[in-house]
Amino acid sequence: MAGAALLYFVFCFGDYAFQILRYPIEWDAAEGLALFQLDHAGRGVSVYGDPEQEPLFIANYPPLYVWSGLAVSKLTGGGLLPLRLVSLAAALGTALLIGLGAWRAGARPVWALVSGLLFLSGPYAGWWLPLARVDSLALFLLVLAFFWADRRPMLSALALVAATYTRQTAVLGAVGVAIWYLQGRRFRELLLFSGVAIGVAGAALALLQWSSGGWFWHHVVTLNANRFYPTDAVRYLGGFLATMAGAALVTIGAAAARAPWLRREPLGLLIVPGLLNGLLSGKIGAAVNYFLPLQAALALTGALALSWLSDRFRATALPLALALASVLQMVLWGPFDGAFDGPPESNRAAIAELEARIEEQGGPFFLERHVSFALAAGQPVEYLPMPYKMLELSDSPIDVSAFHRDLESGRYAWLMVRRGTEGVGEFLDPGSQALIQSHYRPIGVWTIQDSDRTLKRYNIVVRQ
């Protein structure tokens, strides 16, 4: 029964991933950020410039994911598909590495298989895996760093650097790898790992800083230094652990009993960056994607603990009961709660409506999100991937006067902005809202269901 339920969740994930691959526009708003970077990279243009100048873009993440998507786009063409294919391949690669790690640590083949499937089917964070976001590729490279740590410290260091230049918080993996070497008193490997990682990461940073005119660090670090709310981190962590309670409990039990695989498999220490990433989820702009490393870690350690308990007690009742408990916990957050629900069919009518409006209105125009429409239409466009209102809460807010001048001068023939309490742009700064009210008039409202399963309304306004 537990196995059938687990396979059902894996099927739900596969069906969801197929829907995402076929969806023509952003399902998650941040997919537009990666698409915008991919479009610029394809034209040889860097987005790591002055964020207060055109194209008014804040590149939140390092470039490795976009570069990977650019390579795939040579075979598939542009758009979101190559980025999503990279994410899906990385997710499947992570599941494979988790299974291999469990088997290498001594788990029976069936439990090694369970570990990979448990990772893919975890609904609380698995929703992110096939999206055109940096998360899946960064996780794969992080897991690869741990997978290689035992016998290939140099390759492990290179994988960790690659993960960090995909998503910044992957650097926390260095803590787990260091603990692995220290607990085995393998100081030579630790020095080699540290030297390669620091040297390569430093050289890459210097190159990116130089090529961006000194703006790269400002984009990926300074403008990401948002406020932190501990209560949000606790809420996210509690919700996540509720879905993986079975895996967490058997992991704690095995650790208390000093299970031998804890000392012989470096992937067991993936739980260290997993917990550290989870604690960062209280940062403004964070979400449950911060728990992907923890989901991978608990999928591995939970399956290893079940395998060890099965061998230790020579019985199947206990591990099967715990596996069933884990699956039942997942049901609470799984497809019955919409965790793997893809885009609704009603969105396709909304997509056709906006495509027709773009063709009718022409350009240049401004979109607060859904940049895929603009790129497909080949129209001049400005795109705001991170709301300026959110940046005002950052420790390093940026100057939006250039955008204000564009609004006042009539640069845009029309705009599509998120509808807020004042009926203008909920996520635009107050100055931009006032300028839109005084220089533009509304001609309609565009509605679409977003990835959080709520209806989002956007005002369409034209120059008066």
C-alpha positions as CSV (number, residue, x, y, z in Angstrom):
1,M,0.0,0.0,0.0
2,A,2.8,2.4,0.9
3,G,4.6,1.6,-2.3
4,A,1.5,2.1,-4.4
5,A,0.9,5.5,-2.7
6,L,4.5,6.6,-3.3
7,L,4.3,5.6,-7.0
8,Y,1.0,7.5,-7.3
9,F,2.8,10.6,-6.1
10,V,5.6,10.1,-8.5
11,F,3.0,9.8,-11.3
12,C,1.5,13.1,-10.1
13,F,4.9,14.7,-10.3
14,G,5.4,13.4,-13.8
15,D,2.0,14.6,-15.0
16,Y,2.7,18.0,-13.5
17,A,6.1,18.3,-15.1
18,F,4.6,17.4,-18.5
19,Q,2.0,20.2,-18.1
20,I,4.7,22.7,-17.2
21,L,6.8,21.8,-20.2
22,R,3.8,22.5,-22.5
23,Y,2.7,25.7,-20.8
24,P,3.5,28.6,-23.1
25,I,4.0,31.4,-20.5
26,E,5.4,31.8,-17.0
27,W,3.7,29.6,-14.4
28,D,5.8,31.1,-11.6
29,A,6.5,34.8,-11.9
30,A,10.3,34.3,-11.5
31,E,10.4,32.2,-14.7
32,G,10.2,35.5,-16.6
33,L,13.4,36.6,-14.9
34,A,15.3,33.6,-16.3
35,L,13.6,34.0,-19.7
36,F,14.6,37.7,-19.8
37,Q,18.2,36.8,-19.1
38,L,18.1,34.0,-21.6
39,D,16.9,36.4,-24.3
40,H,19.7,38.8,-23.5
41,A,22.4,36.1,-23.3
42,G,21.3,34.8,-26.7
43,R,22.0,38.3,-28.1
44,G,25.3,38.5,-26.2
45,V,24.0,41.2,-23.9
46,S,24.7,41.1,-20.1
47,V,22.0,42.0,-17.6
48,Y,24.4,42.6,-14.8
49,G,24.5,46.4,-15.4
50,D,23.4,49.4,-13.5
51,P,19.9,48.4,-12.3
52,E,18.8,52.1,-12.2
53,Q,19.3,52.3,-16.0
54,E,17.7,50.4,-18.9
55,P,16.5,47.8,-18.9
56,L,15.5,48.4,-15.3
57,F,16.4,44.8,-14.5
58,I,17.7,43.1,-11.3
59,A,19.4,39.8,-12.0
60,N,18.9,38.0,-8.7
61,Y,21.0,35.0,-9.5
62,P,24.4,34.1,-11.0
63,P,24.5,33.1,-14.7
64,L,25.2,29.4,-14.8
65,Y,21.6,28.3,-15.1
66,V,20.9,30.7,-17.9
67,W,24.0,29.6,-19.7
68,S,22.9,26.0,-19.5
69,G,19.5,27.0,-20.9
70,L,21.2,28.9,-23.7
71,A,23.2,25.7,-24.7
72,V,20.0,23.6,-24.8
73,S,18.2,26.3,-26.7
74,K,20.5,25.7,-29.7
75,L,18.6,22.4,-30.0
76,T,15.1,23.3,-28.9
77,G,14.8,27.0,-29.9
78,G,14.1,29.8,-27.4
79,G,11.4,30.4,-24.9
80,L,10.8,28.7,-21.6
81,L,11.2,25.1,-22.9
82,P,15.0,24.9,-22.8
83,L,15.1,26.3,-19.3
84,R,12.5,23.9,-18.1
85,L,14.2,21.0,-19.7
86,V,17.4,21.9,-17.8
87,S,15.4,22.0,-14.6
88,L,13.6,18.7,-15.2
89,A,16.8,16.9,-16.2
90,A,18.5,18.2,-13.1
91,A,15.7,17.0,-10.9
92,L,15.9,13.5,-12.4
93,G,19.7,13.6,-12.0
94,T,19.3,14.5,-8.3
95,A,16.9,11.6,-7.8
96,L,19.4,9.3,-9.4
97,L,22.3,10.6,-7.3
98,I,20.2,10.2,-4.1
99,G,19.4,6.6,-5.1
100,L,23.1,5.8,-5.9
101,G,24.2,7.4,-2.6
102,A,21.7,5.2,-0.7
103,W,22.9,2.1,-2.5
104,R,26.5,3.0,-1.9
105,A,25.8,3.4,1.8
106,G,24.6,-0.1,2.0
107,A,20.8,0.2,1.5
108,R,19.0,-2.6,-0.3
109,P,18.2,-1.8,-3.9
110,V,14.5,-1.4,-3.1
111,W,15.2,1.3,-0.5
112,A,17.7,3.0,-2.8
113,L,14.9,3.2,-5.3
114,V,12.5,4.5,-2.6
115,S,15.0,7.3,-1.7
116,G,14.9,8.7,-5.3
117,L,11.2,8.4,-5.6
118,L,10.6,10.0,-2.2
119,F,12.5,13.0,-3.4
120,L,10.5,13.5,-6.6
121,S,7.2,12.9,-4.9
122,G,7.7,15.3,-1.9
123,P,4.9,17.8,-2.7
124,Y,5.9,20.7,-0.4
125,A,9.0,21.5,-2.4
126,G,8.8,19.2,-5.4
127,W,6.4,21.7,-7.1
128,W,9.4,23.8,-7.9
129,L,11.5,21.1,-9.7
130,P,10.4,21.5,-13.4
131,L,10.0,25.3,-13.4
132,A,12.3,27.6,-15.3
133,R,14.2,28.6,-12.1
134,V,17.7,28.1,-10.8
135,D,16.6,25.8,-8.0
136,S,16.8,22.3,-9.6
137,L,20.1,22.8,-11.3
138,A,21.7,24.3,-8.1
139,L,20.4,21.4,-6.1
140,F,21.8,18.8,-8.6
141,L,25.2,20.4,-8.5
142,L,25.1,20.6,-4.7
143,V,24.2,16.9,-4.4
144,L,26.9,16.1,-6.8
145,A,29.4,17.9,-4.6
146,F,28.5,15.7,-1.7
147,F,28.4,12.6,-3.9
148,W,32.0,13.2,-5.0
149,A,33.3,14.4,-1.6
150,D,34.5,10.9,-0.4
151,R,37.0,10.1,-3.2
152,R,37.1,13.1,-5.5
153,P,37.6,16.3,-3.4
154,M,38.7,18.4,-6.4
155,L,35.6,17.5,-8.4
156,S,33.5,18.0,-5.3
157,A,34.9,21.5,-5.0
158,L,34.2,22.3,-8.6
159,A,30.6,21.1,-8.3
160,L,30.1,23.2,-5.3
161,V,31.4,26.3,-7.0
162,A,29.2,25.6,-10.0
163,A,26.2,25.2,-7.6
164,T,27.0,28.5,-5.9
165,Y,27.2,30.3,-9.3
166,T,23.8,28.9,-10.0
167,R,22.2,29.8,-6.7
168,Q,24.1,31.7,-4.0
169,T,22.9,29.8,-1.0
170,A,24.5,26.6,-2.3
171,V,27.7,27.9,-0.8
172,L,26.3,26.6,2.6
173,G,27.1,23.1,1.3
174,A,30.8,23.8,2.1
175,V,29.8,23.5,5.8
176,G,28.5,20.0,5.3
177,V,31.5,18.8,3.2
178,A,33.9,20.3,5.7
179,I,32.2,18.4,8.6
180,W,32.5,15.2,6.5
181,Y,36.2,15.6,6.2
182,L,36.8,16.7,9.8
183,Q,34.8,13.8,11.3
184,G,37.1,11.4,9.4
185,R,40.2,13.4,10.2
186,R,40.9,13.8,6.5
187,F,42.7,17.1,6.7
188,R,44.5,16.7,3.4
189,E,41.3,16.3,1.4
190,L,39.8,19.2,3.3
191,L,42.7,21.5,2.4
192,L,42.5,20.4,-1.3
193,F,38.7,20.9,-1.4
194,S,39.0,24.3,0.3
195,G,41.9,25.5,-1.9
196,V,40.2,24.5,-5.2
197,A,36.8,25.9,-4.1
198,I,38.2,29.3,-2.9
199,G,40.5,29.7,-5.9
200,V,38.0,28.9,-8.6
201,A,35.2,30.8,-6.9
202,G,37.4,33.8,-6.5
203,A,38.6,33.8,-10.1
204,A,35.0,33.4,-11.3
205,L,33.9,36.4,-9.2
206,A,36.7,38.5,-10.4
207,L,35.9,37.7,-14.0
208,L,32.2,38.4,-13.6
209,Q,32.9,41.6,-11.7
210,W,35.2,42.8,-14.5
211,S,32.8,41.8,-17.3
212,S,29.9,43.6,-15.7
213,G,31.7,46.8,-14.9
214,G,31.6,46.0,-11.2
215,W,27.8,45.4,-11.0
216,F,27.7,41.6,-10.6
217,W,28.1,41.6,-6.8
218,H,25.5,44.4,-6.5
219,H,22.9,42.3,-8.4
220,V,23.3,38.9,-6.8
221,V,24.3,39.9,-3.2
222,T,23.6,43.5,-2.3
223,L,20.1,43.6,-3.8
224,N,19.3,40.2,-2.3
225,A,20.1,41.4,1.3
226,N,16.4,41.7,2.2
227,R,14.9,41.8,5.7
228,F,14.6,38.6,7.6
229,Y,11.5,37.5,9.6
230,P,12.2,34.5,12.0
231,T,8.4,33.8,12.3
232,D,8.2,33.2,8.6
233,A,11.1,30.8,8.7
234,V,9.5,28.8,11.5
235,R,6.2,28.7,9.7
236,Y,7.8,27.4,6.5
237,L,9.9,24.9,8.3
238,G,7.0,23.5,10.3
239,G,4.9,23.1,7.1
240,F,7.7,21.3,5.3
241,L,8.5,18.9,8.2
242,A,4.8,18.0,8.3
243,T,5.1,16.6,4.8
244,M,8.3,14.6,5.5
245,A,7.5,13.6,9.1
246,G,8.1,9.9,8.5
247,A,11.5,10.4,6.9
248,A,12.5,12.9,9.6
249,L,11.5,10.6,12.5
250,V,13.3,7.5,11.2
251,T,16.4,9.7,10.5
252,I,16.4,10.9,14.1
253,G,15.9,7.4,15.3
254,A,18.8,6.1,13.2
255,A,21.0,8.9,14.4
256,A,20.2,8.1,18.0
257,A,21.1,4.5,17.4
258,R,24.3,5.5,15.6
259,A,23.5,3.9,12.3
260,P,26.8,3.0,10.5
261,W,25.7,4.7,7.2
262,L,25.8,8.1,8.9
263,R,29.6,7.7,9.1
264,R,30.3,6.2,5.6
265,E,28.1,8.2,3.2
266,P,28.9,12.0,2.7
267,L,25.4,12.5,1.3
268,G,24.1,11.9,4.8
269,L,25.5,15.4,5.7
270,L,23.4,17.0,3.0
271,I,21.1,17.6,5.8
272,V,23.4,20.4,7.1
273,P,23.0,22.8,4.2
274,G,19.4,21.6,4.0
275,L,18.6,22.9,7.5
276,L,20.7,26.1,6.9
277,N,18.8,26.9,3.7
278,G,15.5,26.2,5.4
279,L,16.4,28.7,8.2
280,L,16.9,31.4,5.5
281,S,13.4,31.0,4.3
282,G,12.3,34.0,6.5
283,K,14.0,36.4,4.1
284,I,11.7,38.7,2.1
285,G,11.2,37.1,-1.3
286,A,12.0,33.6,0.0
287,A,9.6,30.6,-0.4
288,V,9.5,26.9,0.0
289,N,12.1,26.4,-2.7
290,Y,14.6,27.0,0.1
291,F,13.7,23.5,1.4
292,L,14.7,21.6,-1.7
293,P,18.1,20.6,-0.2
294,L,16.3,19.4,3.0
295,Q,13.8,17.4,0.9
296,A,16.7,15.7,-0.9
297,A,18.5,15.1,2.4
298,L,15.5,13.6,4.2
299,A,14.6,11.4,1.1
300,L,18.1,9.9,1.3
301,T,18.4,9.6,5.1
302,G,14.8,8.4,5.6
303,A,15.2,5.6,3.0
304,L,18.6,4.6,4.5
305,A,17.1,4.5,8.0
306,L,14.3,2.3,6.9
307,S,16.7,0.0,5.2
308,W,18.9,-0.2,8.3
309,L,15.9,-0.7,10.6
310,S,14.7,-3.5,8.4
311,D,18.0,-5.3,8.5
312,R,18.5,-4.6,12.2
313,F,15.2,-5.9,13.4
314,R,14.7,-8.6,10.7
315,A,11.1,-7.5,10.3
316,T,9.1,-5.4,7.9
317,A,6.3,-4.2,10.2
318,L,8.1,-1.2,11.6
319,P,9.7,0.2,8.5
320,L,6.5,-0.3,6.5
321,A,4.5,1.4,9.1
322,L,6.9,4.4,9.1
323,A,6.9,4.5,5.3
324,L,3.1,4.5,5.3
325,A,3.1,7.3,7.9
326,S,5.4,9.3,5.7
327,V,3.1,8.8,2.7
328,L,0.0,9.6,4.7
329,Q,1.7,12.9,5.8
330,M,2.4,13.7,2.2
331,V,-1.3,13.1,1.3
332,L,-2.1,16.0,3.6
333,W,-0.1,18.3,1.3
334,G,-0.2,16.3,-1.9
335,P,-2.3,16.4,-5.0
336,F,-5.5,16.5,-2.9
337,D,-4.3,19.9,-1.7
338,G,-3.3,20.9,-5.2
339,A,0.4,20.7,-4.7
340,F,0.9,19.2,-8.2
341,D,-1.9,21.0,-9.9
342,G,-0.7,22.5,-13.1
343,P,-2.1,25.6,-15.0
344,P,-5.9,25.4,-15.5
345,E,-7.4,25.3,-19.0
346,S,-9.0,28.6,-18.4
347,N,-5.6,30.3,-18.6
348,R,-5.3,29.5,-22.3
349,A,-8.2,31.8,-23.1
350,A,-6.5,34.6,-21.1
351,I,-3.3,34.0,-23.0
352,A,-5.0,34.3,-26.3
353,E,-6.7,37.5,-25.2
354,L,-3.5,39.2,-24.2
355,E,-1.7,38.0,-27.4
356,A,-4.5,39.6,-29.4
357,R,-4.2,42.9,-27.4
358,I,-0.4,43.0,-27.9
359,E,-0.9,42.6,-31.7
360,E,-3.6,45.3,-31.7
361,Q,-1.9,47.9,-29.4
362,G,1.7,47.5,-30.7
363,G,4.5,49.0,-28.7
364,P,6.6,50.1,-27.0
365,F,4.9,48.8,-23.8
366,F,5.7,47.9,-20.2
367,L,4.8,44.7,-18.4
368,E,5.1,44.2,-14.7
369,R,5.5,40.5,-15.4
370,H,4.7,37.9,-18.1
371,V,7.7,38.9,-20.2
372,S,7.2,35.8,-22.4
373,F,4.4,37.7,-24.2
374,A,6.7,40.5,-25.2
375,L,9.5,38.3,-26.4
376,A,7.2,36.2,-28.5
377,A,5.6,39.3,-30.0
378,G,8.9,40.8,-30.8
379,Q,7.8,44.1,-29.5
380,P,9.9,46.7,-27.6
381,V,9.3,46.1,-23.9
382,E,10.4,46.9,-20.5
383,Y,10.1,44.3,-17.8
384,L,10.1,44.6,-14.1
385,P,11.1,41.2,-12.6
386,M,11.4,42.3,-9.0
387,P,8.8,44.8,-7.6
388,Y,10.4,48.1,-6.7
389,K,8.1,48.2,-3.6
390,M,9.9,45.0,-2.4
391,L,13.3,46.7,-3.1
392,E,12.2,49.6,-0.8
393,L,12.2,47.0,2.0
394,S,15.7,46.0,1.1
395,D,18.8,47.3,2.9
396,S,19.9,48.7,-0.4
397,P,16.9,50.2,-2.2
398,I,17.6,51.5,-5.7
399,D,16.7,54.7,-7.4
400,V,13.6,54.5,-9.7
401,S,13.8,58.0,-11.1
402,A,14.7,56.7,-14.6
403,F,11.5,54.7,-14.7
404,H,9.6,57.8,-13.5
405,R,11.1,59.9,-16.3
406,D,10.0,57.2,-18.8
407,L,6.5,57.3,-17.5
408,E,6.4,61.1,-17.5
409,S,7.8,61.5,-21.0
410,G,5.4,59.1,-22.6
411,R,8.0,56.4,-23.5
412,Y,5.4,53.6,-23.2
413,A,2.3,53.5,-25.5
414,W,0.7,51.3,-22.9
415,L,1.3,49.4,-19.7
416,M,0.1,46.3,-18.0
417,V,0.5,46.5,-14.2
418,R,-0.7,44.4,-11.3
419,R,-4.0,45.7,-9.9
420,G,-3.8,46.9,-6.3
421,T,-5.8,48.6,-3.7
422,E,-5.7,51.9,-5.6
423,G,-6.5,50.2,-8.9
424,V,-3.1,51.0,-10.4
425,G,-0.1,48.9,-9.5
426,E,0.0,47.0,-6.3
427,F,3.7,46.3,-6.5
428,L,4.9,49.6,-8.0
429,D,6.4,52.3,-5.8
430,P,4.0,55.2,-4.9
431,G,5.7,57.6,-7.3
432,S,5.2,55.3,-10.2
433,Q,1.5,54.7,-9.3
434,A,0.9,58.5,-9.1
435,L,2.5,59.0,-12.6
436,I,0.4,56.3,-14.1
437,Q,-2.8,57.7,-12.7
438,S,-2.0,61.2,-14.1
439,H,-0.6,60.2,-17.5
440,Y,-2.5,57.0,-18.4
441,R,-6.1,55.9,-18.6
442,P,-7.4,52.4,-18.0
443,I,-8.9,50.5,-20.9
444,G,-9.4,47.1,-19.4
445,V,-8.4,44.5,-16.9
446,W,-6.6,41.2,-17.7
447,T,-7.2,38.2,-15.4
448,I,-5.3,35.0,-15.1
449,Q,-4.9,32.3,-12.4
450,D,-1.4,32.3,-11.0
451,S,0.7,29.5,-9.6
452,D,-0.6,30.1,-6.1
453,R,-4.1,29.3,-7.4
454,T,-5.4,32.8,-6.9
455,L,-6.7,35.1,-9.6
456,K,-4.4,37.9,-10.5
457,R,-5.8,41.0,-12.1
458,Y,-3.7,43.5,-14.2
459,N,-4.8,46.9,-15.3
460,I,-4.1,47.7,-18.9
461,V,-3.6,51.5,-19.3
462,V,-2.8,53.6,-22.4
463,R,-1.2,57.0,-22.7
464,Q,-3.7,59.9,-22.3
